[in-house]
Structure formats: structure tokens, C-alpha cells
């Protein structure tokens, strides 16, 4: 990339003042125009046509997100995200994936991807998902992937007692046992008792798997 082009992509004052997300697209996205930069409500999307320029673009644009195109394989995404993370510590990952490729979606959500969308999604909807993940601190998946994961969840959804549902809801919010006990006005031993039941009912090895499997079954 030339010096003049680096000068051209510096983040503008208007962009900074609005507090918009800065999203760097690596790879292709047919729904997006061929413009180097596009402005949508709450975000700027910047193309990085040459992967060798990613460091410069991430730095110049003060990237908040890397958006990986559907043609990138897992190795490409991991390398690009690692490079971006070395420049911007808090950069987040969003991926455009092939329809119904629920295994890849599940794999990347487990690896820390925050937004996983069908490759046919339009820019406005994609930006809305990224903004939701950015401001609310949640993971966002397209409905098609969520439904596919739910369809392939093994066994029927377990029956949960009212208290188990309350514990699960607080667990989903990231609370620890002590915090859950305080919120429900019970002892930590009681919370641990319900936690053991949740682990058993979801055949989960840890708390994270409880939330993931409950989400896949539509219980969280």
C-alpha cells in the first residue's frame, strides 16, 4: 500500500465523534458495493482488498471489528484475527458463513467469534447485529444457524424446575455462584446443588457448556 493511500484511509473526525464502529472487511461480500468505504447507521465498513495491508488498515482505521468473508478458511481467519489483535487489543471478530454450515458456526462461536451471519445478509442487518454485539456484549448468530444447532441438539430438552431456570438465567448473564446466591437470597451450597443438576441434565462438562446447550435448545 502506498503512502498516499494510507493517508486517504485515516479515520475522519466525524467518524470518531459519532462513536461509530469501525469494521474491516477481509474477503468478499456480494451484498456490499465495491466502494472502499461505506457508512451505515452506527458503523463504517472498510474494505481491505490485500491481506498484506491488514496491519496498516487496522491501525489507520482504529478497527473495532474484523469481518471475514465466506471464502476464507479457518486458518486464514485465525491468522488475520491474530494479526489484527496484535495491533488493536480489543478488536472483535465477525464472520460471514455459508447457509446451514452450522458446524463451522458452532466452532467459531466457541473460539470467540462474536457475530456469525449468513453470507447473503445485507449490510444494514449485518451492521445492526454487530452494533448489538458491540454495545450489549452478546454473541449474535443468524436465525438459520441457531435453528440448525437446535435441530441437531441430541435428545429432548430437559425439564427444569423454576429454581433451575432462575439459576440458568443468572448463569447466562455471567454471574458466579456467590453472585447468583445473593441475587436469589439462597446459600452458595444451594446454588452448587442446582448447578450440579444443570450439569447433569445438559450432559455438560462445565458452566459454559450448560449455557451453550441451553441456548441451542431454546432454553436460554
N, C-alpha and C positions, 0 to 999 in steps of 0.2 A: 504494500500500500504506500502511495506517495505521501510526502509531507502535506501537499495541498489538500488531498482527500482527508487526511487526519484532521486538518483544520476545519474542514467542512462539517465533520460529524460531532464536533464538540457540543455538549448539551447546552441548549439555549437558556437564557434567564427565565423566559416564560415557562419552559418545561420544568425548571427547577422550582419556580414559585408555585405552580399548580399542585405540586406534590404528586404528580403522575408516576405510575410505574414505568420503568424503562425495561423493555423486553427485547432481547436479542434473538432473532430467528436464525437458526443454523439449519440449512437444508431447504427443502421446497415446501410450499404451501399453496396449492392451486387456488384457494379461496381468496388469497391476498393479491393485491395488484403488484406490479413489478417495480413500483416505486421503492427507493432505498429506505424511505422513512414514511410511516403512516401514523396519523394521530387519531385516536379513538377516545371515547369518553373514559377518562381515568387512566389512560396508558398511551405510550408511544411504542410502536413496533419498528425495530430497525433490522434490516437485513444484513447478514454477514456472509456474503457470497463466497468468500475464500476463508476456509477454516484457519489458515495460517495467520490471518489478521485478527483472530478472536481476542487475543490479549489486548491489542490496541483498541478494538471496538468496545470491549467490556470496560476498559479503563476510561476511554473518552466519553462513553455514554453513561457511566456510573450505573452499570446494569444492575437491576434488581432480580431479573429473571432470564434464564436461558430457555428458549423454546426450541425443542428438537423436532425436525421434520420426520415424516413417517419412513423415509428411505434409510435413515441412519440405523445401523445395527447397535447392539448393546455395547460392544467395545467402543464404537465411535462416541456414543453418548457418555459413557463413563469417562473417557479421555477428555472430551470437551468440557464436561461439568467440572472435572478436577482442575483443568486449566483455568476456567472461569473462577472457581473457588479460591484459587491461589491469588487472584487479582482482587476479587471482591468477596470477602469472607462470608457475607450473609446472602450471597446470590442463591436463588431458588431454581428448581428445575420443573419445567412443564414439558409434556411430550404429546405429540400428535401420533396416534396409532391407527392401525388397520381395524376396520369394523370387526367385532366379535373376537378379536385376539385378546381374550380375557386373561390368558396365562401371562402374557407379557405385561399387561396392565397390573395384574396382581404382583408380579415380580418386581416391577419398578416402584409401585407404591410401598412395598416392603423395604426397598432400598433408599427411600427418602424422597421420591418424586412427589411433588405437592399437587400437581394438576395433570390429569391424563384424559385427553379428549379424542374423539373420533376425528380422523383426518379431514372429513367433509365439513366440519364445523365452520361457521362463518366467523369473521373477525370480531364482530360485536359480541357474540355469545362467548367466544374464547376470552376476550378481554374481561367480560363480566365474571367468568369463572376465576380468572387469575386475580382480579381485584378482590373477590370474595376470599380466596385463599390467602391473599396478601394481608388483608385487613382483619380477618377473623381468625387466622391461624388454623385453618382447617384444610383437609385434603378434599379435592374435588375430582370426581370421575363422571364421565358421561353416563347417562342412564343405561345405555346399551351394555356397557361393561359391568355396571352394578348388577343388572338383571342376569347377565350371563354367569357372574360369580355366584349369585343366589341360586340359579338353576342347578349349578353343579356342586352346591354345598351338600355334603354327604349327610343323609338321614334327615328326618323331620326336625323342625325347630323344637328345641326342648321347652318344657313347661317351666316357667319361672314364677316364683312366689312374688307377692307385692314387694317385699323387702329386697329380694334379689334383683328385681327390676330397678329399685331405687339405688342399690349399690352399683349396679351396672351403669346407670346413668351418670353417677358421680365419677365412676372409674373412667368412663368415656371422656369426661372433662379433664382428665389428667390428675385427679386427686389421689393422694396417698392414703393408706389405711387410717392414719391418725386424723387426716382432714375429713375423710368420709365419716369416721366415728363422731367427730364434732358436729358435722352437718346433720347427722341423723340422731344425735343425742343418745348414742349407744357406746359400749366399750369397744376398744380395739379388738379384743378377743371375739366379740360378736361379729365384727366386720371380717375378721380372719375366717370365722366359721362360714359365713356366707360366701367368702372368696373361694374357699375350698369347694363348695358346692358348685359355683360357677365354673371353676376349672374342670371339674368332673363332668358337668353337663355339656360343656362345649368341647370336651376332649382336648383341652388346651394345655400347653406346657407353661405358659406364663400369662401375665395380665394383658400384654399386648395382643396375644392370640385370642383371648376372650373377646376383646373389643372388635378385632378384625372379623372373627367368625359370627359374632352377634350382628355386626353391620351387614355382612354378606347374607344373613338370614332375615334382615329387615327388623331386627330387634333392638338396634341401637342407632 
